[in-house]
Amino acid sequence: MTGIAVRPMRAADAGPVLAIYQAGLDSGNASFETTAPDWPTFDAGRLPGYRYVAVDADDAVRGWIAVSPTSARAAYAGVVEHSVYVDPAARRRGVARLLLDTLIAATEADGIWTIQSGIFPENTASLALHQQVGFRVIGVRERVARHHGHWRDVVLLERRSPVVD
């Protein structure tokens, strides 16, 4: 994507990161969450080595990606769950793809063997993008939780690294 670069997320990015997160939540098809957390809560829930922002030429944040551990058990040390969010004004311009490519390269370099995610089936653009970068559908958790008073399904996806043994 022209004019967009990826760099590690910093605490100074908290405002735009959380605003982009909230915009995604407001769309109704990003998460069961309805309100973005405060920065300390966001920060505590994500692994520090795998947080990136996509920025334009003016260093304005246009999207972000981060991972959380899936388990505290040692056997799952190479498995993470990711979230990726893009500023509504920057959607469909390759920002999410750039962030995913960056995350995949970083996690593979560090021996992470699986990245997983849960995506609402209505979020067809995200599902298609994830499959383009090597995620596969594991299954669908039907009526797994209520969102705005309605039962929602979640498509479970994972990307198993072809280079981490």
C-alpha positions in Angstrom: 0.0 0.0 0.0 1.5 3.3 -1.0 2.2 5.8 1.8 1.6 3.3 4.6 4.3 1.9 6.8 4.2 -0.5 9.8 6.0 0.1 13.0 5.8 -1.2 16.6 2.9 0.1 18.6 3.8 2.6 21.4 2.0 3.8 24.4 1.7 7.2 22.6 -0.5 5.5 20.1 -3.1 4.7 22.7 -5.6 7.4 21.6 -5.8 6.5 17.9 -5.5 2.7 18.6 -8.5 2.8 21.0 -10.5 5.1 18.7 -10.0 2.7 15.8 -10.9 -0.2 18.1 -14.1 1.6 19.1 -15.0 2.3 15.5 -14.7 -1.4 14.7 -16.8 -2.3 17.7 -19.4 0.3 16.6 -19.7 -1.5 13.2 -21.3 -4.4 15.0 -19.3 -7.1 13.2 -15.9 -6.9 14.9 -16.3 -8.4 18.4 -18.6 -9.3 21.1 -17.1 -6.4 23.0 -19.1 -3.1 22.7 -16.7 -0.7 24.4 -12.9 -0.4 23.9 -11.0 -0.8 27.2 -8.8 1.8 28.7 -5.1 1.7 27.7 -3.9 -0.1 30.8 -6.4 -2.9 30.3 -5.6 -3.1 26.5 -1.9 -3.1 27.3 -2.1 -5.8 29.9 -4.0 -8.2 27.6 -1.6 -8.2 24.6 1.8 -9.6 24.2 4.4 -6.7 23.9 6.4 -8.2 21.1 3.6 -8.4 18.6 1.8 -5.1 18.5 2.0 -3.1 15.3 0.4 0.0 13.9 0.0 1.0 10.2 0.8 4.7 9.8 0.6 7.2 7.0 3.3 9.6 5.9 2.3 12.0 8.8 2.6 9.1 11.3 -1.2 9.0 11.8 -2.3 5.6 12.9 -4.6 3.9 10.2 -4.8 0.4 11.7 -3.4 -1.9 14.3 -2.7 -5.6 15.0 -1.9 -7.3 18.3 -1.9 -10.8 19.8 -2.9 -12.3 23.1 -1.8 -15.6 24.5 -4.4 -18.3 24.2 -3.3 -20.1 27.4 -0.8 -19.8 30.2 0.1 -23.5 29.8 3.5 -24.2 28.4 2.2 -26.5 25.7 0.5 -23.6 24.1 3.4 -21.1 24.2 3.5 -21.1 20.4 -0.2 -20.3 19.9 -1.6 -16.8 19.9 -4.9 -15.1 19.1 -4.8 -11.9 17.1 -7.0 -8.9 16.5 -6.7 -6.5 13.5 -8.6 -3.3 13.2 -8.5 -0.6 10.5 -9.6 3.0 10.5 -12.9 3.1 8.6 -11.4 5.8 6.3 -8.5 3.5 5.4 -10.4 0.2 4.8 -10.0 -1.7 1.5 -6.7 -0.1 0.8 -4.4 -3.0 1.9 -3.8 -1.9 5.5 -5.0 -5.1 7.2 -3.1 -7.2 4.7 0.1 -5.2 5.5 -0.5 -5.7 9.2 -1.2 -9.4 8.9 1.9 -9.9 6.7 4.0 -8.1 9.3 2.6 -10.1 12.2 3.0 -13.4 10.4 6.7 -12.7 9.7 7.4 -11.6 13.3 5.6 -14.5 14.9 7.3 -17.1 12.6 10.7 -15.5 13.3 10.1 -16.1 17.0 8.8 -19.7 16.7 5.1 -19.0 17.1 3.5 -21.9 15.2 -0.2 -21.0 15.3 -2.2 -17.7 15.0 -5.9 -18.1 15.6 -8.9 -15.8 15.4 -12.7 -15.8 15.7 -14.6 -13.7 13.1 -18.3 -13.1 12.8 -19.5 -14.8 9.6 -21.0 -11.5 8.4 -17.5 -10.0 8.2 -16.9 -11.5 4.8 -14.1 -9.1 3.9 -12.1 -10.2 7.0 -12.8 -13.9 6.4 -11.6 -13.6 2.8 -8.5 -11.7 3.7 -7.5 -14.2 6.4 -7.9 -17.1 4.0 -5.7 -15.2 1.4 -2.9 -15.1 3.9 -3.1 -18.8 4.9 -5.7 -19.0 7.6 -8.1 -21.9 7.3 -11.6 -22.3 8.8 -11.6 -24.7 11.7 -15.3 -24.6 12.3 -18.2 -22.4 13.4 -19.2 -21.9 17.0 -23.0 -21.6 16.6 -24.9 -19.2 18.8 -21.8 -18.9 21.1 -22.8 -15.7 22.7 -25.3 -12.8 22.6 -24.4 -9.5 21.0 -26.7 -6.6 21.3 -29.4 -9.0 22.4 -29.0 -11.5 19.6 -27.2 -14.8 19.4 -24.2 -14.7 17.1 -22.0 -17.3 15.5 -18.2 -17.1 15.3 -16.1 -18.6 12.5 -12.9 -20.0 14.0 -9.8 -19.7 11.9 -6.1 -20.6 12.4 -2.9 -20.2 10.5 -0.4 -22.9 11.1 3.1 -21.8 10.2 4.6 -23.8 7.3 8.1 -22.8 8.5 8.0 -23.3 12.3 8.5 -27.0 13.1 
